[in-house]
Amino acid sequence: MVQNPQDTAPPETPVPIKLEVGIEECLHIQFEYEKNIFHLRDVVKGKVDFNLVRIKIKHMELAVIWKETVGWGQTTSTE
């Protein structure tokens, strides 16, 4: 692939992600990741904290969803 951007905008700077999800008064989980943008060869580093657990958990799964953005400006396509 060859990339020849017409615009000279600087590349996006990765920022840390912190997300809290849960069920009121039952389960509160906090996710933290080092950055929000990854290269194909990057390693996803982060942590999952269980802040409140009042229900029995049998197992937990995490999924990585791959989102690609191709193009520049008006011709950007996200898959």
Secondary structure in CASP SS format (residue, H / E / C, confidence):
PFRMAT SS
TARGET T0000
AUTHOR 0000-0000-0000
METHOD secondary structure of the structure
MODEL  1
M C 1.00
V C 1.00
Q C 1.00
N C 1.00
P C 1.00
Q C 1.00
D C 1.00
T C 1.00
A C 1.00
P C 1.00
P C 1.00
E C 1.00
T C 1.00
P C 1.00
V C 1.00
P C 1.00
I E 1.00
K E 1.00
L E 1.00
E E 1.00
V E 1.00
G E 1.00
I E 1.00
E C 1.00
E C 1.00
C C 1.00
L E 1.00
H E 1.00
I E 1.00
Q E 1.00
F E 1.00
E E 1.00
Y E 1.00
E C 1.00
K C 1.00
N C 1.00
I C 1.00
F C 1.00
H C 1.00
L C 1.00
R C 1.00
D C 1.00
V C 1.00
V C 1.00
K C 1.00
G E 1.00
K E 1.00
V E 1.00
D E 1.00
F E 1.00
N E 1.00
L E 1.00
V E 1.00
R C 1.00
I C 1.00
K C 1.00
I C 1.00
K C 1.00
H C 1.00
M C 1.00
E C 1.00
L C 1.00
A C 1.00
V C 1.00
I C 1.00
W C 1.00
K C 1.00
E C 1.00
T E 1.00
V E 1.00
G C 1.00
W C 1.00
G H 1.00
Q H 1.00
T H 1.00
T C 1.00
S E 1.00
T E 1.00
E C 1.00
END
